[in-house]
Amino acid sequence: MCKLIAVTNRKLCRGDFLGQIKILAEAGVDSIVLREKELGEEEYESLAIKVLDICREYKTECLLHQNIGIARKLGQAGIHLSLPAAQKNKDILRDFKVVGISTHSLEQVQEAEKCNASYVFFGHVFPTDCKKGVPPRGLHFLEKICHNASVPVYAIGGITPQNAAQAVKAGAAGVCVMSWGMQEDRSQIQSFVAACHRM
């Protein structure tokens, strides 16, 4: 089964952000990573409390992004980090049952594994507006990463219902959406979740 993970970005959301979080959770995505990296700590914590409440209602996993202190304060078992943040806080990460780390090369994946990563994001795999002008790493590179990683690899970057199967065929344990997940309606997301779970 391929997992579908939604990574948030309020700036890409066409409607009400918390409403979109509810749509994602209700539609059955496997996990939501609350990114929102431009927020200050107080704003992020306030938003995290609301998002976590929605995710609990629908029994959807929610991982906070970068904010280790807030995750610990709110009693969260999981966290998602950049590789530099993971390396800086390696000892603290033992407090978490789930540690996700974003990577962009095989070397970074290997470094993430040294930080006790439970899984890694790898990308960007396909062209995406979030990385305009930056060439995608492509499926061949994704396949190499998946073949050499000892933890699950989730493909990120330009993922859509039309290309997700290619990422899974390359060895990805799941796929991550940002723009798509922030903009589609409930029926489209439900269809994508169902298709992923059949892969």
N, C-alpha and C positions, 0 to 999 in steps of 0.2 A: 504493500500500500504506500502510495506517495502522499506525503504530508503537504498541506497548503498553509503557509505562514503569511500573515499580513503584517507589514511594517508600516507604522503610521507616519503621516506627514500632513499636518493640519492645513498647510498652504496649498496642498493639491486637492483638498476636499471641496467638492462642489456645493454641498449642503451643510447641514449641522454636523459638526464633528462627532459629538457623542451619539448622535443619531446613526451615523455611519458605523461607529464602533458596535452599536447594538445590532445593526444589520449584519456585520461580519460575524459576530458571536452567534446570533440566531441562525445564520446560514450554515454554521458548522465548521468554520475554519479551525484548524488544529491548534493554532497559537497566534497571539497578537503581541508584537514587540512595540512597546510605547516609546518611540524614538524622540521626537520633539526636542532636539538637542539645543535649540536656541533659547529655550526657556530657562529662567533662573530657578534656583532650587525650590523656593517657596511656590512659585507658579507650577513647577513640574509636580511637586508633591500634591498640590491641590487637584491637579488634573488626574494624577495617578490614582488617587482615592476614588474619584468618580469612575474612571475606566475599570479599575479593579472590581468595583461594585457590580458593574454591568457584566464583566467576565464571570464573576462568581455566580450571577443569576443564571447564566447559560452554561456553566461548567466548562468554560473556555480558559485554557492556560494563557496567562498574561505575564510577559517578562518586561521588567523595567530596563531601560537602556542607559548605561553609563553611571547612573546615580546609585552607587553602591550603598551609601549612607541611608538614602531614602528607602531603598529596598529592604535593608536590615530593620529600619525603624518600623516599616509597615509589615514586617514578618514574612517577607517573600522568600520562597525557596529557590527562585531562579533569578538570573541576571543575564543581560546580553551586553557585551563590551567590545570596544575596539581592541586590537591587539596591544597597542601601547598601554592602555588602561589595565588590561589583564596582566601584563608583565609587571606593571608598577604595583599592582595589588595582589600578586600571586598568593601570598600567605592567607589573605582574607578570604580568597575564593573557596577555601575549604568549608566555609560556613554555608555554602550554597549547594543544593542537590543538583541543580541544572546550571551550567555555565556555557553560554553561547558566545562565540568570538567571530568577528568579521575578518575575512582574509582576502588577499588578492594575488597570492602566489603560493607555490608549493612550499617554499621556505617559510612563509608566514603560517601555513597550515601546520608545519612541523613545530614551529614556535608555540602555536596555540595549543598543540597537544601537550607540550611541556608545562603549560599553565592549567592542565587538567580540564581542557575543554570537553564538554559533553557532546558538542556538535560545532560545526563551523558553517558560516555563510561564505560562499565563494562567488565572486563576480567582479565586474558585471559581465554576464554571459552574452547577452544580446544588446544591440543598440538601444539606448534609452535617453529620453529627454532630461533625465536627472544627471546624466553625464555627457552633455552635449559636447561634441568635438573630441571625445576620448574614445579611441577604438575599443570595441568589446573584446574580451579575451577569447570568446568563442567556445564551441562545443568540444573541439579537440583538446583544448587546454583543460576544460572541465573534466573530460574523461581521464586525463592524466592525473588530475588532482584526486578524483574519486578512487582511482586505482591504487594510489599511494597513501591515502589517508587511512588512519585507524579509527576515526570517528565518523559519524554520519555527516555528509556534505549536502547543504541546501543551496541550490542555485538561485542567484538573485541578479536582477538587472534586465529589464525589458521582457520579463516573463508574462505571457498571455495564455489563454486557453489554446491558442493555435500552435504554440511552440513548447509548451510544458513537457509533452511526451518526449521530445527530443532530448531535453535535459535529463529526464528519467532514464532514457535509453543509454545516455552517456554515463550513468551510474549514480546520479543524484538521488538521495533518499527523500527529497522533497523540493518544493519550489517556493520562492518568496515573492510576493507582490507588494508594490507600494502604490504607484500611480493608479494601476488598475483597481486595486482594492479600495482606494479612497474615492473612486468615482463611479463604480458600477452599482446596479440595483440588486436587491435581494435575490431575485430569480436568477440573474446571471451568476452571482456568487455561489448560490446553491448548486447550480449546474456544474460550475468549475470544481467545487468541493467534491461532488459526486464523481466527476470524471477522474479527479486525482486519486480518490480512494479506490477506483477500479484499476489503476495502473499497477 
